[in-house]
Amino acid sequence: MNVILVEDIEKLGRKGDRVKVKDGYFRNYLFPRKKAVPCTKENMRWQEQEKARRAERDAQEKEAATALAKKLAKVVLEIKARAGENEKLYGSVTAQEIVLALAKENIDLEEGKIEIETPIKSLGEHRIKLKLHAEISSEIRVCVVKDKSQSESDAQD
């Protein structure tokens, strides 16, 4: 049965795509949950309009991601963290801390776009990949430095 997806479904397609599925899958899952509609002339007109809107929206998102990538290429974040012997951190630098540091630089970014391959558990400079768009990624430099207030409190103890 040919259906038109009303929302993105992993491993099946994106919103507005026309896909072929088994009748029972459509009747028992997709249609009751309003995830797909049958292929009728009216729904096909809607699909064409949706594709045009999606193409325009994707172009705008790609343009915004490209501009953000250029801006991020110049950014060097400095994150203060507590560290012990041999420049090892007490814990690790998280994506949330990177988002907060970017916010201080007036850059709004979601945590999900930050790809930390290995946990940052040492002082120094680290390169972090960012997935800004399906086709656009960027990289920022994060310098982890020892928190000065921590070393002062250690000296008082």
N, C-alpha and C positions, 0 to 999 in steps of 0.2 A: 504494500500500500504506500502511495506517495503522500507525504505530509510536509507541512511547513512548520519549522521550529519557531516557537514564540519566545524562547529564551535559549541561552547557550547551554548545551549539554555536552559534558566531557565525553570524548570518544565517539560522538555522533555528529555534532556540527554546531555552528553558531546561529544566533538569532537571525531569522529570515532565510536560512538555508532550506532548500528543498531536498529531502532525503527519503530513501525507501526503507520502510520498516515492516516487520510482520504485523498482521492485523491485530493479534492478541496484545502485543506490546503497546500498540497505539490505543486500543480499546480499554485495556486494563491499567495502563500506567501513564502514558503521555497525555491523553485527552482528559481524564479525570483530574489530573494535577495542573491542567491548563499550560502544558509545556509544548503542545503542538496542536495544529488544526489541520483538517483534511485539505487536500489540494482542490479547491474550487476556483472558478474564474475570479470571484471577488477576493478570495484569499491570495490568489496569484498576483492581482493588482497591488494588494497590500505588500506582498513580498518584494515587488519591484520598487515600491516607494521606500520600503525599509532598507533595501540594499543601497539605494541612492543616499539615504540619510547616514547609513553606516559608513559608506565610503567618504562622505564629507567629514564625519566625526573622526574617522581614522586619520584623515589628512591633517585635521587640526591638532589631534593628539600627537601625531608624529612631528609636526612643526614645533609644538611646544616642547616636546622631549628633546629635539635637536638644539633648541635655544638653551634649555636647561643643561644639556651635556656640555655645551660651550662654556657656560657659567661655572659648572662644577670642575672643569679641567683646570681652572685657576685656583681652586679652593684647597687650602691646607688647614685641616682641623687640628686643634690642640686640645687633647683631653687629659685632664689631671686624674691620676689614679693612685691609690695606695699601693706601695710596693715594699717588698722585703729584701732579703739577701739576693745577690746575683741578679738584680733588676727583674725579679719575678713578681707579678701582680698578685694581690690577695683577691682572687676571682678572675674575671675577664671583662673586657670592654664589650658591651652588647650593642645590638642594632638600635635599641632605644636610646642609649647614650649618644650614638652618632646622630640620630634624628634630632635630639635636643641641641647638640652642638651645631648642626646645620640650621636649626631654627634661630640660633643666636646670630647667624650670618644672613638671616632673612631668606632662607631657602626652605620651602615647605616640601617635605618628602615623606612618603609612607614607609613604615618599617619593612613591609613586604618587598620593597624594591631593593633593599640592601642585602647583598649576598656575601656573607662572611664565610669563607671556605673552611678556615681553621680558626678556632677561638683565639682571640688576641689576649695573650697572657704574659706579655713582656713589654718593657719600656722600649721606645724607639719608634721608627717610622714604619707604617704598614700601609699597603695598598689594598683598598676595598673596592670591589666591583659593584656597580649599580645597574639594575635592569630597569631602564626608564620606559621602554616601549618594546613591543615584540621584536622590532628590528634595530632598536637603538640601545646601546649600553654605554656606560661611562665608568671612569675610575677616579677615586679621590684618594688623597694621601691623608692618613691619620697619624699624627705624632702623639704618642702616649708619653707623658712626662710625669715625673714623681710629684705627688702633691706635697708642696712645701709645708703646709700646716701639719701634715702627718709626721714629718721628720722633726718638727719642733716639739710636738707632743710626746714623741718617743724620747727625745732628749730630756724632757722634764720628768719622765717616769723613772 
